[in-house]
Each structure stands twice: as structure tokens, then as C-alpha cells.
């Protein structure tokens, strides 16, 4: 063999590896998750090399492959997603992306209000998102945190039919335009909906076109609790004819579990801690993956232990999450 061609072959294999792994195994590998070099935590670390907290934040948070969120703040959804997934593919890694742009996004609250201006605008946006990931590139996609779980409350009743239709459209778009993507519809957490109610909503939101569902996004429930709940939801889905559906759990902030009273105190509660690093379970085990979907250190809003606006990196909040203060 002419060895002059080997470097090029190696580069091609590295670029294709995440996609090949998904084709062969149907699941991303934890060692291959992509860490965003331009995450808010990374940017803070680079800008504050002399800060006394920098080593802990760099080593325990910024170095972990957390998800990248896309929403109404994203300037050009097609270009930005394509660029991000392209960088991950070039690095031989699988990116984890979150779509967070459903109209009337935080109908059950107010800290994360916003979303697409209309149903038509959302369809265009999510279709472009799916196309930008591409048909031959691998990605893990978490669809619309809280969008389904919010439908369990009276504040969002008027949005139910449209929201379910939009989520079903989204899952169908990824199945059609990005078949290598592992798509998980978010369904909140174990204290939000009964397993039967969660399964009913997932069934109406296109779970047949998704790999499964996500749990505990931005929350603090223990992995053990969410695993039991996830198995119950999966069982209910199977009873409804949806076959075997898997689930992933956000472990980014569940190291100490929920606040002691577990009274719905979700907004920057004190004494919480980062959880186990992103990982993939052995085939057939649950959850399928433990992911950092929430980026630790990003504020939930101007409440609890942080005065920073939602989505803003707060180094003191990050430092406390490292140590469980």
C-alpha cells in the first residue's frame, strides 16, 4: 500500500467515526461526546485565568461535554447548527444539541419566556434545524425541555393541540432529514406527571419517530428516582403500542439530589452539586445515557442563590455546584 495516503484515510475515518458508531450500535459513545470550546464556562475560564475559582470550574465543569442549546436567540439556525455539528464531526465527536424554541415556551412560568413567534415560524425553524444536522452526520437531539410537561398544568391548556402538533412535526422532520440523530422528546421529571399521563402526551407528540424521551433537564432529581420513573413511562408507552423506547437523564446538577423539601424549588437552590459526568450505559441498561443537558453555572433566573438572568453564566453559582455549597 502507498503509505502516503494513510494520513488522509485516518482523517476521513475520524470524521466519519461518530456516524459509523450510530449506524452500527444505534447509540453515541460517551468518550465521543463533543465539548463546546466556546461554551459560557469555557469563555469565563479563558477570560479569568487568575481567579481563585478558575481551576475548579475549568476541571470540573468547563471540561465536560455539555449540550449546546439553540433557540430564539440563535442568529441563523441553519448556519449555526451546521457549523457546530460540522466542528464536532471534524473532531470525531458526537454533539448533543437542544432545540428550545417552541412558541410560548415558558407558558407555565416566566423565567424562560420566549420562543418562535408563531406555529409557522416554528415549523420553518425546526425543519431548518434538522436539515442543518444533515442526513449523514450523527447527533443527540433533546427536543423542547418542559414543552410537554407544561401541558399538565392549566396555564398551558389553550396551547395543547398546537404544541402537540408542532412536536410531532419536529420528530418527523428529524426522522426524515437527519436519520442518524438520536432524538429524545423531553417529558419533565418524576414529580411532574404521572407515568400514564407522560406516556399519553409522548404518544401524541410523535414519540414513534423518536428514539425515546429525556428526563430531569435542568432539575435535581436523583438518577435512581428518574430511572424508576423512566422505566414506568417506557412500560406505559409499550402498552400503547410504541415498542421499546429508551430514555436519558440529565445528571448535570443532581449530585446532591433535590432540595430537602423537594417542594418545587427549582430556581438556583442552594447546596446542590454537579452529578456524574456524561456517560453511556451498557446496551439494554437504563438510562441509556447520562448527559449534561443543563450547563452547570448557567443561572435559572434571578432567583434563589443567583441574581443573574436566566442563561447567564454565574461563576459563583458554578463554584458552589462543584463543592455542593
Secondary structure, 3 states (H helix, E strand, C coil): CCHHHHHHHHHHHHHHHHHHHHHHHCCCCHHHECCCCCCHHHHHHHHCCCCCCHHHHHHHHHCCCCCEEEECCCCCHHHHHHHHHHHHHHCCCEEEEEEECCCCCCCCCCCCCCCCCCHHHHHHHHHHHHHHHCCCCCEEEEECCCCCHHHHCHHHHHHHHHHHHHHHHHHHHHHHHCCCCEEEEECCCCCCCCHHHHHHHHHHCCHHHCCEEEECCCCCCCHHHHHHHHHHHHHHHHHCCCCCCEEEEECCCECCCCCCCCCCCCCCCCCCECCCCCEECCCCCCCCEEECCCCCCECCCCECCECCCCCCECHHHHHHHHHCC
